Amino acid sequence: MEVRTLRYFLAVAEEESFTRAAARCHVAQPAISQQIRALERELGEALFERDSRTVRLTDAGRALLPHARAVSASVAAAKAEFAARSGLLTGTLELGAADGVESSSLPALLGTFHRLYPGVGVQLVEGSSAGLIPQVRQGSLDAVFVAVPPEGLGPGFEHRVLIRDEIVALVAAGRPQAQLASLSLDEFAASPLITYGPDSGLYTRLRTAFEAARVPFRPAYATNHVALQLELVAAGVGIALAAGAVRGITRDPRVTVVPVTPRIPYAKALMWRAGPHASAPLRALLDLPHPDQGA
């Protein structure tokens, strides 16, 4: 069992895709598939359930996951120690973060980074996806945490998914819609809609979903801060469509979280420029194993 093979296993487990895992590891997809099959033969069990659309861990894969992460963490720690000994890791890591970063694995990742590289300063710049992505392109930010648009991030960028979730409806607890098992998109045509502004990475995904359902997309209130969306819902302004992964929305008794039909999945990722542009601190961050989020 090789460290490289375990790194491929982790990439497939975290990306839920052999194609995305291959892009993340900078290898051809057949190489990833071959290594995973060899690992499955070595262990005597299938590690992934595969079909034409999804890749998910089996029970055996879930059993291997913490061991693979432990090995990856040990390798990263060894690299960190010798990088620190040679004085390579100095300077500042410049990161941009759109709304919702506190609900992602990035804070835990930065906690590990700080313990391994205490001499590197980290600057966090808040903003919207529309404002942050150009700063990566121009090189003023090393990487940014943003929503992945439906059409992808385009050429010239690489990314690592940190959240996979879906949009949910926030409904005032006393409203009839709060009793429903789910809300269809046409329900929002009869109620003021509270959701993200056009500068948010989730705005395009929402508009695309409404267009596919042939329902007019007319937000009455636009804010990228889910905490404010929640307060507007509690005040009786309307119904909100928000990221389901945001912490705290399920704990407010004034508001009920209701699933949306059809589902509107989304991903949020750490993205950076492809090629030889990554700074030493960014490369060190990307080498760290993905924090365990109960996968």
C-alpha positions in Angstrom: 0.0 0.0 0.0 1.6 3.2 -1.2 1.2 6.8 0.1 0.4 7.9 -3.5 -2.4 5.3 -3.8 -3.9 6.5 -0.5 -3.7 10.1 -1.8 -5.7 9.1 -4.9 -8.2 7.2 -2.6 -8.7 10.4 -0.5 -9.1 12.5 -3.6 -11.9 10.3 -5.0 -13.6 10.1 -1.6 -13.6 13.8 -1.1 -14.4 14.8 -4.7 -17.0 12.0 -5.2 -15.7 11.7 -8.8 -12.8 10.0 -10.5 -12.6 12.8 -13.1 -12.4 15.6 -10.5 -9.9 13.5 -8.4 -7.7 13.1 -11.5 -7.7 16.8 -12.1 -6.9 17.5 -8.4 -4.0 15.0 -8.5 -2.7 16.2 -11.9 -2.9 12.7 -13.4 -5.0 11.0 -16.1 -8.2 9.5 -14.9 -7.3 5.9 -16.0 -4.3 6.1 -13.7 -6.5 7.0 -10.7 -8.9 4.1 -11.6 -6.1 1.6 -12.0 -4.6 2.5 -8.6 -8.0 2.3 -6.9 -8.6 -1.1 -8.5 -5.2 -2.3 -7.3 -5.9 -1.1 -3.8 -9.3 -2.9 -3.8 -7.6 -6.1 -4.9 -5.0 -5.7 -2.2 -7.6 -5.2 0.5 -10.0 -7.7 -0.9 -13.0 -5.4 -0.8 -14.6 -2.7 -3.0 -14.0 0.8 -1.7 -16.4 2.7 -3.8 -19.9 2.2 -5.2 -19.9 3.3 -8.8 -22.6 4.1 -11.3 -22.9 6.4 -14.3 -23.4 9.5 -12.2 -22.1 9.0 -8.7 -19.2 7.6 -6.7 -19.7 6.9 -3.1 -17.8 5.1 -0.3 -18.7 1.6 0.6 -18.5 0.4 4.3 -14.9 -0.7 3.5 -14.1 2.7 2.1 -15.4 4.4 5.1 -13.3 2.1 7.3 -10.2 3.0 5.3 -10.9 6.7 5.3 -9.5 7.7 8.8 -6.4 5.6 8.2 -5.7 7.2 4.9 -6.2 10.6 6.4 -3.8 9.8 9.3 -1.1 8.7 6.8 -1.7 11.8 4.7 -1.4 14.0 7.8 1.8 12.3 8.9 3.3 12.9 5.4 2.2 16.5 5.5 3.7 17.0 9.0 7.1 15.5 7.8 7.1 17.9 4.8 6.2 20.8 7.1 9.1 20.0 9.5 11.7 19.9 6.7 10.2 22.9 4.9 10.5 24.9 8.2 14.1 23.6 8.7 15.1 24.9 5.3 13.3 28.2 5.9 11.1 27.9 2.8 7.8 28.8 4.5 7.8 32.5 5.3 5.7 35.4 4.2 1.9 35.7 4.0 -0.9 33.5 2.6 -3.5 35.8 1.0 -7.0 34.1 1.0 -10.4 35.5 -0.1 -13.6 34.2 1.5 -17.2 34.6 0.3 -20.2 34.2 2.7 -20.5 30.7 4.3 -16.8 30.1 4.8 -17.4 29.6 8.5 -19.6 26.5 7.7 -16.9 24.9 5.5 -13.8 22.9 6.4 -11.5 25.8 5.7 -11.3 27.0 9.3 -10.2 23.5 10.4 -7.7 23.4 7.5 -6.2 26.7 8.6 -6.0 25.5 12.2 -3.8 22.6 11.0 -1.8 25.0 8.8 -1.1 27.3 11.7 0.1 24.5 13.9 2.5 23.3 11.2 3.6 26.7 9.9 3.3 29.2 12.7 5.7 31.6 11.0 3.4 32.2 8.0 0.9 35.0 8.3 -2.6 34.5 6.9 -4.7 37.4 5.6 -8.4 36.8 5.0 -10.2 39.1 2.7 -14.1 39.0 2.7 -16.1 39.6 -0.3 -18.5 38.2 -3.0 -17.6 35.7 -5.6 -17.8 38.3 -8.3 -15.3 40.5 -6.5 -12.9 37.8 -5.3 -12.3 35.7 -8.4 -10.7 38.5 -10.4 -8.3 39.1 -7.6 -7.0 35.5 -7.9 -6.7 35.9 -11.7 -4.7 39.1 -11.2 -2.5 37.5 -8.5 -3.4 39.8 -5.6 -4.9 36.8 -3.8 -3.4 33.3 -3.6 -6.7 31.5 -3.4 -10.4 32.2 -2.7 -13.3 30.3 -1.2 -16.3 30.7 -3.5 -19.3 28.9 -4.9 -18.6 26.9 -8.0 -20.8 28.2 -10.9 -22.9 25.7 -12.8 -20.7 26.1 -15.9 -17.5 25.5 -13.8 -14.7 27.9 -13.0 -13.3 27.9 -16.5 -9.8 27.4 -17.9 -6.8 28.6 -15.9 -8.1 27.7 -12.5 -7.9 24.7 -10.2 -10.1 24.0 -7.2 -10.7 21.8 -4.2 -14.3 21.3 -3.1 -14.9 22.0 0.6 -18.7 21.9 0.7 -21.3 19.9 -1.2 -24.8 20.8 -0.1 -28.1 22.2 -1.4 -30.3 25.2 -1.2 -33.1 25.2 1.3 -36.1 27.4 2.0 -36.4 29.4 5.2 -40.0 29.9 6.3 -41.4 31.8 9.3 -42.6 29.1 11.7 -46.2 30.2 11.7 -46.7 30.2 8.0 -48.6 27.3 6.3 -45.6 26.5 4.1 -43.6 25.6 7.2 -45.8 22.5 7.6 -44.9 21.2 4.1 -42.5 18.3 3.4 -40.9 20.4 0.6 -41.5 23.5 -1.3 -41.7 23.6 -5.1 -40.2 26.6 -6.9 -43.6 27.9 -8.1 -44.5 28.5 -4.4 -42.1 31.4 -4.5 -44.0 33.2 -7.2 -46.8 33.9 -4.7 -44.5 35.2 -1.9 -41.8 37.8 -1.7 -38.5 36.0 -2.3 -35.4 36.8 -0.2 -32.1 35.5 -1.5 -28.6 36.3 -2.7 -27.6 39.3 -4.8 -26.2 39.0 -8.4 -22.6 39.3 -7.1 -23.1 36.0 -5.2 -21.8 32.7 -6.8 -25.2 31.1 -5.8 -27.3 33.6 -7.7 -26.6 32.1 -11.1 -27.4 28.6 -9.8 -30.7 29.8 -8.4 -31.7 31.7 -11.5 -30.8 28.6 -13.7 -33.0 26.4 -11.5 -36.0 28.8 -11.8 -35.6 29.1 -15.5 -35.5 25.3 -15.9 -38.7 25.1 -13.9 -40.2 27.9 -16.0 -40.9 30.0 -12.9 -40.0 33.8 -12.8 -37.0 34.5 -10.7 -37.7 37.9 -9.0 -36.0 38.4 -5.7 -37.7 41.1 -3.6 -34.8 41.3 -1.1 -31.2 40.5 -2.0 -28.5 40.0 0.6 -25.5 37.6 0.7 -25.7 37.4 4.5 -27.8 34.4 5.5 -28.1 35.8 9.1 -29.9 38.9 7.6 -32.0 36.6 5.4 -33.1 34.7 8.5 -34.1 38.0 10.3 -36.1 39.1 7.3 -38.0 35.8 7.3 -38.6 36.0 11.0 -39.9 39.5 10.5 -42.6 38.3 8.1 -41.0 39.8 4.9 -41.1 36.6 2.8 -39.5 33.2 2.2 -35.7 32.9 1.8 -33.7 30.6 -0.3 -30.3 30.0 1.4 -27.4 27.7 1.6 -28.4 24.7 3.7 -24.9 24.2 5.2 -24.9 27.6 7.0 -24.6 27.0 10.8 -27.4 28.2 13.0 -30.4 28.2 10.7 -31.8 25.0 12.1 -31.6 26.2 15.7 -33.7 29.4 15.4 -37.3 28.6 16.6 -38.7 31.5 14.6 -37.8 29.9 11.3 -38.4 26.4 9.8 -36.0 24.9 7.2 -37.9 23.2 4.4 -36.3 21.3 1.5 -36.8 22.6 -2.0 -38.1 20.5 -5.0 -36.4 20.0 -7.4 -33.2 20.0 -5.5 -30.7 22.8 -6.1 -27.3 21.3 -5.3 -24.2 23.5 -5.0 -20.6 23.2 -4.2 -18.2 25.7 -2.6 -14.5 25.4 -3.2 -11.1 26.8 -2.6 -9.8 27.9 -6.0 -6.5 29.1 -7.3 -4.6 29.8 -10.5 -3.4 26.8 -12.4 0.2 26.5 -13.3 3.4 27.5 -11.6 1.8 30.5 -9.8 1.2 29.0 -6.3 3.3 30.4 -3.5 5.1 28.1 -1.1 2.5 28.8 1.6 -0.4 28.0 -0.8 1.3 24.7 -1.9 1.8 23.8 1.8 -1.9 24.4 2.4 -3.0 22.4 -0.6 -0.8 19.5 0.6 -2.7 19.2 3.9 -5.3 16.4 4.1 -8.9 17.4 3.9 -10.5 17.7 7.5 -12.9 14.9 8.3 -16.5 16.1 8.0 -18.1 12.8 8.7 -17.6 11.4 5.2 
